[in-house]
């Protein structure tokens, strides 16, 4: 009887972990849409990020109020984590507002390639055969996705606009964030999460003076736009906390593969909400990038 109850508990725990990860992935797969609505209302990516992450930091600060005492006892590594992760998240918003959602997502998902390279040269981790396969598949996928097979342009297979270059930098930033996180195992998950949120806010604030358009003051923002920003803040917090909950209950390998659900949500949402369609080479190149990500997730030697 005890074994039966234990089995039921394990099944329930596994289900809740999977559900949490899928919901977190879905949040990241759809979060671009309210940002685009804000952009149509006249909010630049920098401004909307500043206000939404201000709400995130305020709400998270209230939720984690009892941990504020130890905030300033953290080592310097948390500052680097905040800045790098801050750019990663800010760049993601910049890219999805102006670029095609799926191309931006797939360029971001080249991150396993950069993680392997950084881990090899910075962490001195040996790149095995599987790692070489991941690098090869990622590069081949990127080449096929970015190359113009129509022959209209004779350019190299590179990102075709600013949004895609920013998306590529976001993926690189995500890889660097992962490497810093590995080297900062002494930091708690709570500290890392708050550092990321605060980092986005700081990075947005640093870029605010360079915005050419007028910056709307809080008292000039409509109630509807505040509610939209509050929705984004809630999605960010929920996605972060649910993903953390999920990865503590199931293996990192399974969690990484489940998180690819973000691409499925983004593909469906971009088709129905933004009427964006991918051509054959983008599907093929994207599939190779996803396969490389799965290979990376199942790399037991990492």
BALOBA-1460 file (C-alpha; in Angstrom, 3 decimals):
// residues 302
<rec num="1" residu="x" x="0.000" y="0.000" z="0.000"/>
<rec num="2" residu="x" x="2.853" y="2.351" z="0.853"/>
<rec num="3" residu="x" x="4.559" y="1.520" z="-2.444"/>
<rec num="4" residu="x" x="1.336" y="2.313" z="-4.290"/>
<rec num="5" residu="x" x="1.015" y="5.688" z="-2.582"/>
<rec num="6" residu="x" x="4.662" y="6.429" z="-3.269"/>
<rec num="7" residu="x" x="4.200" y="5.581" z="-6.960"/>
<rec num="8" residu="x" x="1.148" y="7.824" z="-7.189"/>
<rec num="9" residu="x" x="3.091" y="10.646" z="-5.546"/>
<rec num="10" residu="x" x="5.970" y="10.223" z="-8.002"/>
<rec num="11" residu="x" x="3.582" y="10.259" z="-10.964"/>
<rec num="12" residu="x" x="1.838" y="13.371" z="-9.640"/>
<rec num="13" residu="x" x="5.179" y="15.100" z="-9.043"/>
<rec num="14" residu="x" x="6.449" y="14.181" z="-12.511"/>
<rec num="15" residu="x" x="3.218" y="15.415" z="-14.118"/>
<rec num="16" residu="x" x="3.345" y="18.733" z="-12.250"/>
<rec num="17" residu="x" x="7.003" y="19.200" z="-13.209"/>
<rec num="18" residu="x" x="6.306" y="18.531" z="-16.900"/>
<rec num="19" residu="x" x="3.226" y="20.774" z="-16.829"/>
<rec num="20" residu="x" x="5.262" y="23.556" z="-15.202"/>
<rec num="21" residu="x" x="7.995" y="23.343" z="-17.839"/>
<rec num="22" residu="x" x="5.515" y="23.272" z="-20.716"/>
<rec num="23" residu="x" x="3.647" y="26.253" z="-19.308"/>
<rec num="24" residu="x" x="6.914" y="28.132" z="-18.789"/>
<rec num="25" residu="x" x="7.963" y="27.362" z="-22.363"/>
<rec num="26" residu="x" x="4.552" y="28.480" z="-23.619"/>
<rec num="27" residu="x" x="4.976" y="31.800" z="-21.780"/>
<rec num="28" residu="x" x="8.269" y="32.473" z="-23.560"/>
<rec num="29" residu="x" x="6.763" y="31.341" z="-26.865"/>
<rec num="30" residu="x" x="3.901" y="33.863" z="-26.698"/>
<rec num="31" residu="x" x="5.395" y="36.769" z="-24.765"/>
<rec num="32" residu="x" x="6.466" y="38.513" z="-27.989"/>
<rec num="33" residu="x" x="2.829" y="39.265" z="-28.897"/>
<rec num="34" residu="x" x="1.955" y="41.697" z="-26.071"/>
<rec num="35" residu="x" x="5.317" y="43.389" z="-26.688"/>
<rec num="36" residu="x" x="4.288" y="43.933" z="-30.311"/>
<rec num="37" residu="x" x="0.959" y="45.377" z="-29.188"/>
<rec num="38" residu="x" x="2.882" y="47.834" z="-27.009"/>
<rec num="39" residu="x" x="5.128" y="48.657" z="-29.983"/>
<rec num="40" residu="x" x="2.070" y="49.471" z="-32.086"/>
<rec num="41" residu="x" x="0.919" y="51.747" z="-29.250"/>
<rec num="42" residu="x" x="4.174" y="53.705" z="-29.561"/>
<rec num="43" residu="x" x="6.371" y="51.994" z="-26.973"/>
<rec num="44" residu="x" x="9.850" y="51.095" z="-28.161"/>
<rec num="45" residu="x" x="11.349" y="47.787" z="-27.059"/>
<rec num="46" residu="x" x="13.635" y="49.627" z="-24.633"/>
<rec num="47" residu="x" x="10.804" y="51.577" z="-23.015"/>
<rec num="48" residu="x" x="8.419" y="48.619" z="-22.783"/>
<rec num="49" residu="x" x="11.219" y="46.458" z="-21.322"/>
<rec num="50" residu="x" x="12.053" y="49.165" z="-18.772"/>
<rec num="51" residu="x" x="8.477" y="49.442" z="-17.539"/>
<rec num="52" residu="x" x="7.648" y="45.725" z="-17.625"/>
<rec num="53" residu="x" x="10.828" y="44.709" z="-15.792"/>
<rec num="54" residu="x" x="10.283" y="47.531" z="-13.308"/>
<rec num="55" residu="x" x="7.012" y="45.800" z="-12.481"/>
<rec num="56" residu="x" x="8.797" y="42.438" z="-12.370"/>
<rec num="57" residu="x" x="11.415" y="43.746" z="-9.927"/>
<rec num="58" residu="x" x="8.758" y="45.416" z="-7.741"/>
<rec num="59" residu="x" x="6.526" y="42.328" z="-7.636"/>
<rec num="60" residu="x" x="9.476" y="39.968" z="-7.117"/>
<rec num="61" residu="x" x="10.920" y="42.313" z="-4.492"/>
<rec num="62" residu="x" x="7.687" y="42.094" z="-2.523"/>
<rec num="63" residu="x" x="7.521" y="38.310" z="-2.960"/>
<rec num="64" residu="x" x="11.155" y="37.848" z="-1.893"/>
<rec num="65" residu="x" x="11.069" y="40.625" z="0.738"/>
<rec num="66" residu="x" x="12.434" y="38.434" z="3.520"/>
<rec num="67" residu="x" x="15.591" y="37.736" z="1.481"/>
<rec num="68" residu="x" x="16.564" y="41.393" z="0.922"/>
<rec num="69" residu="x" x="18.915" y="41.367" z="3.920"/>
<rec num="70" residu="x" x="21.354" y="39.091" z="2.105"/>
<rec num="71" residu="x" x="21.169" y="40.896" z="-1.241"/>
<rec num="72" residu="x" x="24.375" y="42.890" z="-0.778"/>
<rec num="73" residu="x" x="26.396" y="39.964" z="0.537"/>
<rec num="74" residu="x" x="26.530" y="38.316" z="-2.897"/>
<rec num="75" residu="x" x="29.871" y="38.012" z="-4.719"/>
<rec num="76" residu="x" x="30.845" y="40.091" z="-7.751"/>
<rec num="77" residu="x" x="29.969" y="37.253" z="-10.134"/>
<rec num="78" residu="x" x="26.282" y="38.059" z="-9.699"/>
<rec num="79" residu="x" x="26.929" y="41.486" z="-11.258"/>
<rec num="80" residu="x" x="28.342" y="39.903" z="-14.417"/>
<rec num="81" residu="x" x="25.435" y="37.474" z="-14.476"/>
<rec num="82" residu="x" x="22.965" y="40.357" z="-14.203"/>
<rec num="83" residu="x" x="24.569" y="42.379" z="-17.013"/>
<rec num="84" residu="x" x="24.977" y="39.496" z="-19.459"/>
<rec num="85" residu="x" x="21.558" y="37.996" z="-18.757"/>
<rec num="86" residu="x" x="20.093" y="41.508" z="-18.828"/>
<rec num="87" residu="x" x="21.349" y="42.059" z="-22.365"/>
<rec num="88" residu="x" x="20.193" y="38.565" z="-23.375"/>
<rec num="89" residu="x" x="16.596" y="39.236" z="-22.361"/>
<rec num="90" residu="x" x="16.544" y="42.823" z="-23.622"/>
<rec num="91" residu="x" x="17.996" y="41.765" z="-26.984"/>
<rec num="92" residu="x" x="15.346" y="39.051" z="-27.259"/>
<rec num="93" residu="x" x="12.592" y="41.667" z="-26.891"/>
<rec num="94" residu="x" x="14.287" y="43.981" z="-29.404"/>
<rec num="95" residu="x" x="14.539" y="41.136" z="-31.894"/>
<rec num="96" residu="x" x="11.002" y="39.713" z="-31.637"/>
<rec num="97" residu="x" x="9.385" y="43.133" z="-31.990"/>
<rec num="98" residu="x" x="11.091" y="43.976" z="-35.296"/>
<rec num="99" residu="x" x="12.015" y="40.552" z="-36.704"/>
<rec num="100" residu="x" x="10.163" y="37.459" z="-37.882"/>
<rec num="101" residu="x" x="9.371" y="35.469" z="-34.749"/>
<rec num="102" residu="x" x="10.514" y="32.019" z="-35.862"/>
<rec num="103" residu="x" x="13.732" y="33.207" z="-37.492"/>
<rec num="104" residu="x" x="14.535" y="35.131" z="-34.318"/>
<rec num="105" residu="x" x="13.730" y="32.085" z="-32.161"/>
<rec num="106" residu="x" x="15.855" y="29.746" z="-34.250"/>
<rec num="107" residu="x" x="18.821" y="32.135" z="-34.302"/>
<rec num="108" residu="x" x="18.483" y="32.290" z="-30.512"/>
<rec num="109" residu="x" x="18.442" y="28.477" z="-30.371"/>
<rec num="110" residu="x" x="21.927" y="28.407" z="-31.874"/>
<rec num="111" residu="x" x="22.978" y="28.964" z="-28.258"/>
<rec num="112" residu="x" x="24.186" y="25.344" z="-27.734"/>
<rec num="113" residu="x" x="26.817" y="26.032" z="-30.403"/>
<rec num="114" residu="x" x="28.177" y="29.063" z="-28.529"/>
<rec num="115" residu="x" x="27.907" y="27.251" z="-25.179"/>
<rec num="116" residu="x" x="30.102" y="24.423" z="-26.464"/>
<rec num="117" residu="x" x="32.699" y="26.866" z="-27.781"/>
<rec num="118" residu="x" x="32.735" y="28.901" z="-24.562"/>
<rec num="119" residu="x" x="32.858" y="25.770" z="-22.404"/>
<rec num="120" residu="x" x="35.792" y="24.457" z="-24.463"/>
<rec num="121" residu="x" x="37.908" y="27.615" z="-24.241"/>
<rec num="122" residu="x" x="36.790" y="29.079" z="-20.902"/>
<rec num="123" residu="x" x="35.829" y="26.116" z="-18.736"/>
<rec num="124" residu="x" x="38.417" y="23.883" z="-20.433"/>
<rec num="125" residu="x" x="35.781" y="21.221" z="-21.081"/>
<rec num="126" residu="x" x="36.761" y="18.697" z="-23.708"/>
<rec num="127" residu="x" x="34.661" y="18.734" z="-26.893"/>
<rec num="128" residu="x" x="33.779" y="15.111" z="-27.702"/>
<rec num="129" residu="x" x="32.366" y="13.608" z="-30.895"/>
<rec num="130" residu="x" x="28.818" y="14.477" z="-29.869"/>
<rec num="131" residu="x" x="29.916" y="18.089" z="-29.353"/>
<rec num="132" residu="x" x="31.423" y="18.185" z="-32.845"/>
<rec num="133" residu="x" x="28.131" y="16.822" z="-34.222"/>
<rec num="134" residu="x" x="26.207" y="19.559" z="-32.390"/>
<rec num="135" residu="x" x="28.481" y="22.264" z="-33.808"/>
<rec num="136" residu="x" x="28.223" y="20.805" z="-37.322"/>
<rec num="137" residu="x" x="24.417" y="20.464" z="-37.237"/>
<rec num="138" residu="x" x="23.999" y="23.979" z="-35.829"/>
<rec num="139" residu="x" x="26.229" y="25.545" z="-38.473"/>
<rec num="140" residu="x" x="24.601" y="23.551" z="-41.287"/>
<rec num="141" residu="x" x="21.126" y="24.503" z="-40.044"/>
<rec num="142" residu="x" x="22.079" y="28.167" z="-39.814"/>
<rec num="143" residu="x" x="23.601" y="28.065" z="-43.326"/>
<rec num="144" residu="x" x="20.477" y="26.496" z="-44.865"/>
<rec num="145" residu="x" x="18.121" y="28.839" z="-43.001"/>
<rec num="146" residu="x" x="20.021" y="32.038" z="-43.803"/>
<rec num="147" residu="x" x="21.128" y="31.296" z="-47.376"/>
<rec num="148" residu="x" x="19.074" y="32.881" z="-50.162"/>
<rec num="149" residu="x" x="18.320" y="29.915" z="-52.455"/>
<rec num="150" residu="x" x="16.185" y="32.102" z="-54.730"/>
<rec num="151" residu="x" x="19.327" y="33.776" z="-56.059"/>
<rec num="152" residu="x" x="17.866" y="37.267" z="-55.626"/>
<rec num="153" residu="x" x="20.826" y="38.279" z="-53.523"/>
<rec num="154" residu="x" x="24.366" y="36.971" z="-53.651"/>
<rec num="155" residu="x" x="25.115" y="37.753" z="-50.041"/>
<rec num="156" residu="x" x="26.679" y="35.364" z="-47.578"/>
<rec num="157" residu="x" x="24.323" y="33.282" z="-45.358"/>
<rec num="158" residu="x" x="24.218" y="35.849" z="-42.571"/>
<rec num="159" residu="x" x="21.391" y="37.486" z="-40.601"/>
<rec num="160" residu="x" x="19.555" y="39.737" z="-43.033"/>
<rec num="161" residu="x" x="18.598" y="42.642" z="-40.770"/>
<rec num="162" residu="x" x="19.370" y="44.306" z="-37.449"/>
<rec num="163" residu="x" x="16.720" y="42.306" z="-35.581"/>
<rec num="164" residu="x" x="18.327" y="39.014" z="-36.621"/>
<rec num="165" residu="x" x="21.816" y="40.184" z="-35.643"/>
<rec num="166" residu="x" x="20.403" y="41.167" z="-32.252"/>
<rec num="167" residu="x" x="18.724" y="37.737" z="-31.984"/>
<rec num="168" residu="x" x="22.083" y="36.104" z="-32.688"/>
<rec num="169" residu="x" x="23.708" y="38.218" z="-29.984"/>
<rec num="170" residu="x" x="20.900" y="37.240" z="-27.600"/>
<rec num="171" residu="x" x="21.667" y="33.557" z="-28.181"/>
<rec num="172" residu="x" x="25.357" y="34.251" z="-27.562"/>
<rec num="173" residu="x" x="24.433" y="36.116" z="-24.394"/>
<rec num="174" residu="x" x="22.306" y="33.173" z="-23.267"/>
<rec num="175" residu="x" x="25.267" y="30.848" z="-23.774"/>
<rec num="176" residu="x" x="27.545" y="33.153" z="-21.811"/>
<rec num="177" residu="x" x="24.876" y="33.322" z="-19.094"/>
<rec num="178" residu="x" x="24.869" y="29.515" z="-18.915"/>
<rec num="179" residu="x" x="28.649" y="29.408" z="-18.572"/>
<rec num="180" residu="x" x="28.653" y="32.107" z="-15.861"/>
<rec num="181" residu="x" x="25.891" y="30.176" z="-14.091"/>
<rec num="182" residu="x" x="28.034" y="27.025" z="-14.160"/>
<rec num="183" residu="x" x="30.908" y="28.944" z="-12.593"/>
<rec num="184" residu="x" x="28.522" y="30.475" z="-10.028"/>
<rec num="185" residu="x" x="27.138" y="27.305" z="-8.493"/>
<rec num="186" residu="x" x="27.475" y="28.963" z="-5.077"/>
<rec num="187" residu="x" x="24.587" y="31.323" z="-5.928"/>
<rec num="188" residu="x" x="21.032" y="30.292" z="-5.113"/>
<rec num="189" residu="x" x="18.393" y="29.993" z="-7.836"/>
<rec num="190" residu="x" x="16.487" y="32.827" z="-6.172"/>
<rec num="191" residu="x" x="19.539" y="35.109" z="-6.349"/>
<rec num="192" residu="x" x="20.160" y="34.271" z="-9.999"/>
<rec num="193" residu="x" x="16.541" y="34.914" z="-10.971"/>
<rec num="194" residu="x" x="16.430" y="38.294" z="-9.264"/>
<rec num="195" residu="x" x="19.806" y="39.200" z="-10.772"/>
<rec num="196" residu="x" x="18.480" y="38.468" z="-14.266"/>
<rec num="197" residu="x" x="15.347" y="40.576" z="-13.749"/>
<rec num="198" residu="x" x="17.320" y="43.454" z="-12.263"/>
<rec num="199" residu="x" x="19.882" y="43.145" z="-15.061"/>
<rec num="200" residu="x" x="17.237" y="43.662" z="-17.756"/>
<rec num="201" residu="x" x="15.967" y="46.740" z="-15.938"/>
<rec num="202" residu="x" x="19.487" y="48.191" z="-15.644"/>
<rec num="203" residu="x" x="20.344" y="47.495" z="-19.293"/>
<rec num="204" residu="x" x="17.082" y="49.100" z="-20.465"/>
<rec num="205" residu="x" x="17.778" y="52.145" z="-18.275"/>
<rec num="206" residu="x" x="21.277" y="52.471" z="-19.782"/>
<rec num="207" residu="x" x="19.836" y="52.555" z="-23.306"/>
<rec num="208" residu="x" x="16.948" y="54.921" z="-22.481"/>
<rec num="209" residu="x" x="18.969" y="58.163" z="-23.056"/>
<rec num="210" residu="x" x="19.744" y="57.056" z="-26.630"/>
<rec num="211" residu="x" x="16.116" y="56.613" z="-27.693"/>
<rec num="212" residu="x" x="15.177" y="59.218" z="-30.311"/>
<rec num="213" residu="x" x="11.433" y="59.210" z="-29.601"/>
<rec num="214" residu="x" x="9.839" y="60.759" z="-26.546"/>
<rec num="215" residu="x" x="9.731" y="58.497" z="-23.505"/>
<rec num="216" residu="x" x="6.202" y="58.263" z="-22.062"/>
<rec num="217" residu="x" x="6.007" y="59.138" z="-18.391"/>
<rec num="218" residu="x" x="4.168" y="56.736" z="-16.060"/>
<rec num="219" residu="x" x="1.243" y="59.141" z="-15.588"/>
<rec num="220" residu="x" x="0.683" y="59.400" z="-19.355"/>
<rec num="221" residu="x" x="0.386" y="55.643" z="-19.918"/>
<rec num="222" residu="x" x="-3.165" y="54.367" z="-20.344"/>
<rec num="223" residu="x" x="-4.705" y="51.820" z="-18.010"/>
<rec num="224" residu="x" x="-4.902" y="49.264" z="-20.840"/>
<rec num="225" residu="x" x="-1.178" y="49.566" z="-21.552"/>
<rec num="226" residu="x" x="-0.350" y="49.276" z="-17.836"/>
<rec num="227" residu="x" x="-2.474" y="46.120" z="-17.671"/>
<rec num="228" residu="x" x="-0.634" y="44.756" z="-20.718"/>
<rec num="229" residu="x" x="2.716" y="45.446" z="-19.059"/>
<rec num="230" residu="x" x="1.448" y="43.816" z="-15.866"/>
<rec num="231" residu="x" x="0.486" y="40.751" z="-17.928"/>
<rec num="232" residu="x" x="4.016" y="40.556" z="-19.365"/>
<rec num="233" residu="x" x="5.514" y="40.934" z="-15.876"/>
<rec num="234" residu="x" x="3.297" y="38.127" z="-14.595"/>
<rec num="235" residu="x" x="4.318" y="35.898" z="-17.519"/>
<rec num="236" residu="x" x="8.019" y="36.573" z="-16.884"/>
<rec num="237" residu="x" x="7.769" y="35.768" z="-13.171"/>
<rec num="238" residu="x" x="5.544" y="32.723" z="-13.732"/>
<rec num="239" residu="x" x="7.786" y="31.344" z="-16.484"/>
<rec num="240" residu="x" x="10.923" y="31.787" z="-14.379"/>
<rec num="241" residu="x" x="9.521" y="30.254" z="-11.203"/>
<rec num="242" residu="x" x="7.725" y="27.380" z="-12.958"/>
<rec num="243" residu="x" x="10.803" y="26.454" z="-14.978"/>
<rec num="244" residu="x" x="12.881" y="26.480" z="-11.794"/>
<rec num="245" residu="x" x="10.303" y="24.258" z="-10.112"/>
<rec num="246" residu="x" x="10.291" y="21.849" z="-13.042"/>
<rec num="247" residu="x" x="14.048" y="21.481" z="-13.393"/>
<rec num="248" residu="x" x="14.413" y="20.664" z="-9.706"/>
<rec num="249" residu="x" x="12.094" y="17.653" z="-10.045"/>
<rec num="250" residu="x" x="13.137" y="16.054" z="-13.353"/>
<rec num="251" residu="x" x="16.452" y="15.552" z="-15.129"/>
<rec num="252" residu="x" x="18.069" y="18.473" z="-16.922"/>
<rec num="253" residu="x" x="18.069" y="16.446" z="-20.146"/>
<rec num="254" residu="x" x="14.319" y="15.911" z="-20.120"/>
<rec num="255" residu="x" x="13.721" y="19.527" z="-19.074"/>
<rec num="256" residu="x" x="15.814" y="20.894" z="-21.953"/>
<rec num="257" residu="x" x="13.929" y="18.831" z="-24.525"/>
<rec num="258" residu="x" x="10.544" y="19.814" z="-23.054"/>
<rec num="259" residu="x" x="11.528" y="23.459" z="-23.209"/>
<rec num="260" residu="x" x="11.699" y="23.199" z="-27.018"/>
<rec num="261" residu="x" x="7.897" y="23.387" z="-26.764"/>
<rec num="262" residu="x" x="8.555" y="27.134" z="-26.881"/>
<rec num="263" residu="x" x="9.266" y="26.801" z="-30.611"/>
<rec num="264" residu="x" x="5.977" y="24.981" z="-31.221"/>
<rec num="265" residu="x" x="4.005" y="27.695" z="-29.418"/>
<rec num="266" residu="x" x="5.921" y="30.434" z="-31.227"/>
<rec num="267" residu="x" x="5.350" y="28.799" z="-34.641"/>
<rec num="268" residu="x" x="1.585" y="28.471" z="-34.106"/>
<rec num="269" residu="x" x="1.250" y="31.927" z="-32.538"/>
<rec num="270" residu="x" x="3.292" y="33.683" z="-35.221"/>
<rec num="271" residu="x" x="1.200" y="32.029" z="-37.959"/>
<rec num="272" residu="x" x="-2.203" y="32.913" z="-36.488"/>
<rec num="273" residu="x" x="-1.390" y="36.186" z="-34.716"/>
<rec num="274" residu="x" x="1.243" y="37.758" z="-37.001"/>
<rec num="275" residu="x" x="0.498" y="35.867" z="-40.251"/>
<rec num="276" residu="x" x="4.170" y="34.935" z="-40.608"/>
<rec num="277" residu="x" x="5.109" y="31.898" z="-42.689"/>
<rec num="278" residu="x" x="8.423" y="30.107" z="-43.081"/>
<rec num="279" residu="x" x="9.753" y="28.885" z="-46.432"/>
<rec num="280" residu="x" x="11.196" y="25.408" z="-47.018"/>
<rec num="281" residu="x" x="14.851" y="26.245" z="-46.258"/>
<rec num="282" residu="x" x="13.868" y="27.933" z="-43.000"/>
<rec num="283" residu="x" x="11.931" y="24.813" z="-41.950"/>
<rec num="284" residu="x" x="14.833" y="22.531" z="-42.897"/>
<rec num="285" residu="x" x="17.519" y="24.711" z="-41.311"/>
<rec num="286" residu="x" x="15.361" y="25.194" z="-38.237"/>
<rec num="287" residu="x" x="14.837" y="21.438" z="-37.917"/>
<rec num="288" residu="x" x="18.611" y="20.869" z="-37.934"/>
<rec num="289" residu="x" x="19.079" y="23.555" z="-35.259"/>
<rec num="290" residu="x" x="16.406" y="21.870" z="-33.108"/>
<rec num="291" residu="x" x="18.053" y="18.462" z="-33.591"/>
<rec num="292" residu="x" x="21.378" y="20.007" z="-32.528"/>
<rec num="293" residu="x" x="19.658" y="21.453" z="-29.432"/>
<rec num="294" residu="x" x="18.254" y="18.009" z="-28.565"/>
<rec num="295" residu="x" x="21.702" y="16.429" z="-29.025"/>
<rec num="296" residu="x" x="23.103" y="19.106" z="-26.706"/>
<rec num="297" residu="x" x="20.389" y="18.452" z="-24.116"/>
<rec num="298" residu="x" x="21.138" y="14.726" z="-24.115"/>
<rec num="299" residu="x" x="24.916" y="15.161" z="-23.891"/>
<rec num="300" residu="x" x="25.801" y="13.151" z="-20.784"/>
<rec num="301" residu="x" x="29.368" y="14.420" z="-20.778"/>
<rec num="302" residu="x" x="28.375" y="18.047" z="-20.259"/>
